[in-house]
Amino acid sequence: MTGTGVAVCAALLSACADTPGHSEPTPAARQFDLLVSEQNGYHYPPFLRDQPAAPEAQSYALRMLSELGRGAGTNVSAERVASMRGEALSASPLWGRTWLIPLHRSGARSALGTADVEAVERLRTQGGWYVDPALGDDGDAARLGATWAALDVLRALGRQGSSATTDWLRTLAGTPRPLDESAALASALRLLDQPVPATLTTIDAPRTSDWATLTPGRRTDRLNDTYDYVLIQEAAGRRPDIDRGTWEAVLRGGAPNLSLEHLYQLVHILKAAGAPASVFLPVVERLESDRLDDGTVRDPHAYLGNPDASLFVERLRALAGWPLGDRRLVAALDREERTGTAGEVTERLSRAALRRVATDGGVHEQARHLCADPEVLPRAVTERNATLWQRTALDCADAGAEIATPDVPPWKLDTPARVVSAATVTVGMTDAGQLDAIPPWITSRALGEWAREPGRFLSVYDYTLVVRAYSLLGGAVDAPMRGDLGRGVTAYRGCAGLPDLYQVGGGDPACDLKTTWGVWALDRQLDGTMGWVPSRSGESGERAEVR
């Protein structure tokens, strides 16, 4: 398949899918499995893999690395620290600050400072306890939790709690209370260097003899209870007496997939109970594999996917000749539709396109309606809305809905942005089956000088659009231009775990599905000359020489 046929193939996915009997190749096709969200079953954008875990989860990860002797030193940028701090404090002015303690201890000194001491102290009441406005509750449980968090922050910053706080905690120590409240009380007393009374410590560890019969929810409750029990014993200076064998088995089975919070609880329980270092090797392996260059830890288990990212995955599968049917995506669509949330117009259209592609189904009436609506798909395309029009037209093509030929008044091709807009129109109209309607003022001659200068564009995707449009309009991709393509595209191939995806470029090293689609579509258009699309066997093709 050559020329315009491949261009249309990139959009009309059902016409390009391989036969049902063809098995999905490896390892290239399995790169996309790395991007499947455990939260909702869709694929997530690859750039998320370069982002650290959210502040709370990050704190658990850094605490584990420290407790396991792996060192939790970081060199986080000031911008990233500020972002994490803002996110943490917007969640809770007290607990949010406790999440920042491990980051502060790891070397990110701007995560906490003297101003935080004053902010925490303003939340102390005359009675001695602290109030967290984010909790919206003023019972004993809320007061104990907020006070524990406040004292933890103060201790981390070299400050001590007040005598009023000590007196208030002592008044609570003689009253029986739930295990989580007792753990908060004991931990708060420990932070004040106060003794933990026997009324709190004379309890048995939660049993594990019935572990095999517990539901997942009850197992989580049992883990939380055991963690609270351990905190109480630690606060009193005692080694907790737990069933190490059961909890070590839980750690072995759960190390790859447990949330960072639950994984931290398990690590802390077993460290306190004296488990040997070998028990924690699966945890170390997971944390180190998810360690970013700045020392923070990412959390792929928390990434949210979306239909748009999954639709680009299906487009890439089509370009590589891999099967498109994906039961996980269909299940994700079904779950989302059962929630009854309509979503934005663009989300509804991408879901309709994804369902048609993933099931080889028919055209949904909603897609026809949306693609005929000029408020959704503009009838007039300008340099300002060309990108919006092209993305929407591509979704309409994948959804099987016909679109009206737009009116495209001319504009000068005298800047990179204007050239990219013209190329976007050309590619969009071709993918929508309207090659003959491309405006005559967009020509290969007008685009040729730009196609030979990748350095003039802000991203790899923009450059591939220009070369693709130049080629579609009859421009020759000769040996010198293939050298330009090597420098402007091939040099940006690959990210960790995603060797056949392409980076955004322009200073952004993250891999990107849309960018990869632009690269692979151009390679198919050039009959595989550049070797950018992996073969059906899963191996990348031979690449052109970079001159």
C-alpha positions in Angstrom: 0.0 0.0 0.0 1.5 3.4 -1.0 0.8 7.1 -1.2 -2.6 8.3 -0.4 -3.9 4.8 0.4 -1.7 4.7 3.5 -2.8 8.1 4.5 -6.4 7.1 4.5 -5.5 3.8 6.2 -4.2 5.8 9.2 -7.7 7.0 9.8 -10.0 4.4 8.4 -8.7 1.7 10.8 -11.2 -1.0 10.0 -9.9 -1.1 6.5 -6.3 -1.6 7.6 -6.7 -4.2 10.4 -5.0 -7.5 10.0 -6.9 -10.8 9.7 -8.4 -12.1 13.0 -6.2 -15.1 13.0 -3.0 -13.1 13.1 -1.5 -13.2 16.6 -0.2 -10.0 18.0 3.5 -9.7 17.6 6.1 -9.2 20.4 7.9 -7.4 21.8 7.0 -4.2 20.0 3.2 -4.6 20.2 3.5 -5.4 23.9 4.9 -1.9 24.6 1.3 -0.7 24.6 0.5 -3.1 27.5 2.8 -1.0 29.6 0.4 1.9 29.1 -2.8 0.1 30.2 -4.3 1.9 33.3 -5.0 -0.3 36.2 -7.6 2.2 37.3 -9.9 2.2 34.3 -8.5 -0.2 31.6 -7.8 2.5 29.0 -4.3 3.4 27.8 -2.7 6.4 29.5 -0.4 9.0 27.8 3.3 7.9 28.0 4.4 11.3 29.5 2.8 10.2 32.8 5.7 7.8 33.2 8.0 10.8 33.6 5.9 12.2 36.4 6.5 11.5 40.1 3.8 9.9 42.2 1.3 12.2 43.9 2.6 13.7 47.2 0.9 11.2 49.5 2.1 8.2 47.5 5.5 9.8 47.0 5.9 10.1 50.8 5.3 6.4 51.2 7.8 5.5 48.5 10.5 7.7 50.0 9.9 6.4 53.5 10.2 2.9 52.2 13.5 3.6 50.4 14.8 5.1 53.6 13.7 2.3 55.9 15.1 -0.3 53.5 18.5 1.5 53.5 18.4 2.4 49.8 18.9 6.1 50.3 16.2 8.5 49.4 18.3 11.4 48.3 16.7 13.6 45.6 17.7 16.5 43.3 14.1 17.6 42.6 13.8 20.9 40.6 12.4 23.9 42.4 9.4 23.9 40.0 8.6 20.3 40.8 8.9 20.8 44.6 6.6 23.8 44.3 4.1 21.8 42.3 4.1 18.9 44.8 3.9 21.3 47.7 0.9 23.1 46.2 -0.9 19.8 45.5 -0.2 18.5 49.1 -1.4 21.6 50.9 -4.5 21.9 48.7 -5.5 18.5 50.0 -4.8 19.2 53.7 -2.8 21.9 55.5 -1.7 19.3 58.1 -1.6 15.9 56.5 -0.3 17.5 53.3 2.7 18.8 55.2 3.4 15.3 56.7 3.6 14.0 53.1 6.3 16.5 52.4 8.5 15.4 55.3 10.3 12.6 53.4 10.9 15.0 50.4 12.3 17.6 52.8 14.6 15.0 54.4 15.7 13.8 51.0 17.3 17.1 50.2 14.4 19.2 48.8 14.7 21.8 51.6 12.1 24.1 50.0 9.4 21.5 50.6 9.0 22.7 54.2 10.3 25.7 56.1 9.9 28.0 59.1 6.7 29.4 57.7 5.2 26.0 58.0 5.8 26.0 61.8 3.7 29.1 62.1 1.0 27.8 59.8 0.7 24.6 61.8 0.7 26.4 65.2 -2.2 28.6 63.9 -4.3 25.4 63.8 -3.8 24.6 67.5 -6.8 25.3 69.7 -6.7 26.5 73.3 -7.5 23.0 74.4 -4.2 21.8 73.0 -5.4 19.7 70.0 -5.1 20.7 66.4 -7.8 21.1 63.9 -7.4 20.2 60.2 -9.9 22.3 58.1 -9.8 19.7 55.3 -11.4 17.0 57.6 -14.6 18.8 58.3 -14.9 16.9 61.6 -14.1 17.8 65.2 -14.6 14.4 67.0 -11.8 12.7 69.0 -10.7 10.7 65.9 -10.3 13.9 63.8 -8.6 15.7 66.6 -6.1 12.9 67.3 -5.3 12.5 63.6 -4.7 16.2 63.1 -2.6 16.5 66.3 -0.5 13.5 65.3 0.1 15.1 61.9 0.9 18.5 63.4 3.4 17.1 65.8 5.1 15.1 63.1 5.6 18.3 61.0 6.9 20.2 64.0 9.3 17.5 65.0 10.6 17.3 61.4 11.3 21.0 61.6 13.1 20.8 65.0 10.2 22.1 67.1 8.3 20.6 70.1 4.6 20.6 70.8 3.1 22.6 73.6 2.4 21.5 77.2 -1.3 22.1 76.5 -1.2 19.4 73.8 0.6 17.0 76.2 -2.0 17.6 78.9 -4.9 17.0 76.5 -3.4 13.7 75.2 -3.0 12.4 78.7 -6.7 13.0 79.5 -7.5 10.6 76.6 -5.0 7.9 77.5 -7.1 6.2 80.1 -10.2 5.7 78.0 -10.6 2.6 75.7 -10.9 3.6 72.1 -10.7 2.2 68.6 -7.4 0.8 67.4 -6.7 3.6 64.9 -7.4 6.3 67.5 -5.1 4.5 70.0 -2.4 4.4 67.3 -2.7 8.1 66.7 -2.6 8.8 70.4 0.4 6.6 71.1 2.3 8.1 68.1 1.5 11.7 69.2 2.8 10.9 72.7 6.0 9.4 71.3 6.6 12.6 69.2 6.3 14.6 72.5 8.8 12.1 74.2 6.0 11.1 76.6 5.5 7.6 77.9 2.8 5.5 76.4 0.5 4.1 79.1 -0.1 0.3 79.5 -3.8 0.8 78.8 -2.8 1.4 75.1 -0.2 -1.4 74.8 -1.8 -4.4 76.4 -3.6 -5.6 73.3 -3.0 -8.6 71.1 -2.0 -8.4 67.4 -4.9 -8.8 65.0 -5.2 -12.4 64.1 -4.2 -13.9 60.8 -5.5 -17.5 61.2 -8.6 -16.7 59.1 -6.7 -14.8 56.4 -7.5 -17.3 53.6 -11.3 -16.8 54.2 -11.3 -12.9 54.2 -12.6 -10.8 51.4 -10.3 -8.3 49.8 -11.9 -5.5 51.8 -11.5 -7.4 55.1 -7.9 -8.1 54.3 -7.3 -4.4 53.8 -9.0 -3.8 57.2 -6.8 -6.4 58.8 -3.6 -4.8 57.3 -4.7 -1.4 58.6 -5.4 -2.8 62.1 -2.0 -4.6 62.2 -0.2 -1.4 61.2 -2.0 0.5 64.0 -1.0 -2.3 66.4 2.6 -2.0 65.4 2.6 1.8 65.7 1.4 1.5 69.3 4.0 -1.1 70.2 6.8 1.0 68.6 5.7 4.1 70.4 6.0 2.2 73.7 9.5 0.9 72.7 8.4 -2.7 72.3 8.9 -5.1 69.4 5.5 -6.1 68.0 4.5 -9.8 68.2 3.0 -10.6 64.8 2.6 -13.6 62.6 5.5 -12.8 60.4 5.0 -15.8 58.1 1.6 -14.7 56.9 2.6 -11.1 56.4 5.8 -12.1 54.6 3.7 -14.2 52.2 1.4 -11.2 51.6 4.4 -9.0 50.8 5.8 -11.6 48.3 2.5 -11.8 46.5 1.6 -8.1 46.7 4.9 -6.3 46.1 4.4 -5.8 42.4 0.8 -4.4 42.5 -0.1 -3.1 45.9 -0.7 0.6 46.4 2.3 2.4 47.7 0.4 3.1 51.0 -0.4 -0.5 51.6 3.1 -1.6 50.5 4.6 0.9 53.0 2.4 -0.5 55.8 3.6 -4.0 55.1 7.2 -3.0 55.0 6.9 -1.1 58.2 5.1 -4.0 59.9 7.8 -6.5 58.9 10.7 -4.2 59.6 9.4 -3.6 63.1 9.0 -7.3 63.6 12.6 -8.0 62.6 12.1 -9.6 59.1 15.4 -10.2 57.2 16.5 -8.0 54.4 15.8 -10.7 51.8 12.1 -10.4 52.4 12.1 -6.9 51.0 13.9 -7.6 47.8 10.7 -7.5 45.6 9.9 -4.1 47.1 13.3 -2.7 46.4 13.1 -4.0 42.8 9.8 -2.3 42.3 10.8 1.0 43.8 14.1 1.2 42.0 12.5 0.3 38.7 10.1 3.2 39.2 12.8 5.6 40.3 13.1 8.8 38.2 16.3 10.6 37.4 15.7 13.2 40.2 15.3 10.5 42.8 11.6 10.6 43.2 9.4 7.6 42.4 6.6 7.3 39.9 3.4 5.3 40.5 2.2 3.6 37.3 -0.5 1.8 39.3 -2.3 5.2 39.8 -2.2 6.5 36.2 -5.6 7.2 34.6 -6.1 6.2 31.0 -8.5 7.9 28.6 -10.3 7.0 25.3 -8.2 9.4 23.3 -4.9 7.7 24.2 -6.5 4.3 23.5 -7.7 5.5 20.1 -4.1 6.6 19.2 -2.9 3.1 20.3 -5.4 1.5 17.9 -4.2 3.8 15.1 -0.7 2.7 15.8 -1.7 -0.9 15.8 -3.4 -0.4 12.4 -0.3 1.2 10.9 1.9 -1.7 12.1 -0.7 -4.2 10.8 -1.5 -5.6 14.2 -5.0 -6.8 15.3 -7.3 -4.0 16.6 -9.8 -6.0 18.6 -9.2 -5.3 22.3 -11.5 -6.7 24.9 -10.0 -4.6 27.6 -11.0 -1.4 25.8 -14.5 -2.6 25.1 -14.8 -3.4 28.8 -13.5 0.0 29.8 -16.0 1.7 27.4 -18.9 -0.4 28.9 -17.9 0.5 32.4 -17.7 4.2 31.6 -21.1 4.2 29.8 -22.7 2.4 32.8 -21.8 5.4 35.0 -24.1 7.6 32.9 -21.6 10.4 32.5 -21.9 12.0 29.1 -18.6 13.9 29.1 -17.5 16.6 26.8 -18.3 16.5 23.1 -14.7 15.5 22.2 -14.8 12.7 24.7 -18.1 11.4 23.3 -16.8 11.4 19.8 -13.5 9.7 20.7 -15.4 7.0 22.6 -17.7 6.4 19.6 -14.6 6.1 17.4 -12.8 3.8 19.8 -15.8 1.5 20.1 -16.1 1.2 16.3 -12.4 0.5 16.0 -12.2 -1.9 18.9 -15.3 -3.9 17.9 -15.2 -3.5 14.1 -18.7 -2.2 14.6 -21.0 0.1 12.7 -21.3 3.9 12.8 -23.0 5.2 15.9 -25.8 7.7 15.3 -24.3 10.0 17.9 -21.1 10.2 15.8 -23.0 11.1 12.7 -24.8 13.9 14.6 -21.6 15.3 16.2 -19.6 15.3 12.9 -22.4 17.1 11.1 -22.6 19.8 13.8 -20.6 22.9 12.8 -20.1 23.8 16.4 -18.1 20.5 16.8 -16.4 20.4 13.4 -15.9 23.9 11.9 -17.1 24.4 8.3 -14.4 27.1 7.8 -10.8 26.2 8.6 -8.3 28.9 9.5 -4.7 28.9 10.6 -6.0 29.2 14.2 -8.5 26.3 14.3 -6.7 23.9 11.8 -5.4 21.6 14.6 -8.9 21.3 16.2 -10.5 20.7 12.9 -8.0 18.0 11.9 -8.2 16.1 15.2 -12.0 16.2 15.1 -12.1 15.1 11.4 -9.8 12.2 12.2 -12.1 11.1 15.0 -15.0 11.3 12.7 -13.2 9.2 10.1 -12.4 6.5 12.7 -16.0 6.6 13.8 -17.1 6.1 10.2 -19.0 9.4 9.9 -18.7 11.4 6.8 -17.8 15.1 7.1 -18.5 18.1 4.9 -15.6 19.6 2.9 -14.5 22.7 4.7 -13.9 26.1 3.3 -10.2 27.0 3.7 -9.4 30.7 2.9 -5.7 31.1 2.1 -3.1 32.5 4.4 0.6 33.3 3.9 3.1 30.4 4.5 5.7 32.6 5.9 6.2 31.3 9.5 6.6 27.8 10.9 3.2 28.0 12.7 1.4 29.0 9.5 3.1 26.3 7.5 2.2 23.7 10.2 -1.5 24.8 10.0 -1.5 24.4 6.2 0.1 20.9 6.5 -2.4 20.1 9.2 -5.3 20.9 6.7 -3.6 18.8 4.0 -3.2 15.7 6.2 -6.6 16.1 7.8 -8.4 16.3 4.4 -6.4 13.3 3.1 -7.2 11.2 6.2 -10.9 12.1 5.7 -10.8 11.0 2.1 -10.9 14.5 0.6 -7.5 14.6 -1.1 -9.0 16.1 -4.2 -10.4 19.0 -2.2 -7.1 20.2 -0.8 -6.9 24.0 -1.5 -4.7 24.7 -4.6 -2.7 27.4 -2.7 -1.2 24.6 -0.5 1.5 23.1 -2.8 4.6 20.9 -2.4 6.6 23.7 -3.8 5.4 26.0 -1.0 6.2 23.4 1.6 9.4 22.0 0.2 11.9 24.5 1.7 10.3 23.9 5.1 10.3 20.2 4.8 14.1 20.3 4.5 14.6 22.2 7.8 13.5 20.2 10.8 15.2 22.7 13.2 12.6 25.3 12.4 9.8 23.4 14.1 8.9 23.2 17.8 8.1 19.5 17.8 8.7 16.3 16.0 5.0 16.0 15.3 4.8 19.4 13.6 7.8 18.5 11.4 6.3 15.1 10.4 3.0 16.9 9.4 4.9 19.2 7.1 6.8 16.4 5.4 3.8 14.3 5.1 1.8 17.1 3.5 4.7 17.9 1.2 4.9 14.2 0.1 1.1 13.9 -0.3 1.1 16.9 -2.7 3.7 15.2 -4.9 7.0 16.4 -3.3 9.9 14.0 -3.7 11.6 12.6 -0.6 15.1 12.2 -1.9 18.3 11.0 -0.2 19.2 14.5 1.2 15.7 14.8 2.7 15.9 11.4 4.2 19.0 12.6 5.9 17.0 15.6 7.2 14.3 13.1 8.4 17.0 11.1 10.2 18.1 14.2 12.2 14.6 15.6 12.7 12.8 12.3 13.6 15.0 9.2 14.0 17.1 11.0 16.6 14.0 11.2 18.9 13.2 7.5 18.9 12.5 5.7 22.2 12.0 6.1 25.9 12.5 3.7 28.8 10.4 0.6 28.1 9.0 2.2 25.0 11.8 1.8 22.4 9.6 2.2 19.3 7.7 5.3 20.4 8.9 8.9 19.6 9.7 11.8 21.8 7.9 15.1 21.6 11.1 17.0 20.8 11.8 20.7 21.2 13.4 20.0 24.6 10.7 17.6 25.8 12.1 14.1 26.1 8.8 12.4 26.9 7.4 9.9 24.4 4.0 10.7 22.9 1.4 8.6 21.2 0.3 11.4 18.8 3.9 12.1 17.8 4.5 8.4 17.2 1.3 8.3 15.1 2.7 11.1 13.0 6.0 9.4 12.6 4.6 6.0 11.7 2.0 7.4 9.3 4.8 9.3 7.5 6.9 6.1 7.3 4.0 4.1 5.9 3.3 6.9 3.4 7.0 6.6 2.3 6.6 2.8 1.8 8.6 2.1 5.0 11.7 3.9 3.6 12.7 5.2 7.0 12.1 1.9 9.0 10.2 3.7 11.7 7.3 1.3 11.9 8.0 -2.0 13.7 7.5 -5.0 11.5 4.7 -7.5 12.0 7.2 -9.8 13.8 7.6 -7.1 16.4 11.1 -5.9 15.3 11.9 -2.4 14.1 12.7 -2.1 10.5 16.0 -1.1 9.0 16.5 2.7 9.2 17.7 5.0 6.5 21.3 6.3 6.8 21.5 9.6 8.5 23.7 11.9 6.5 
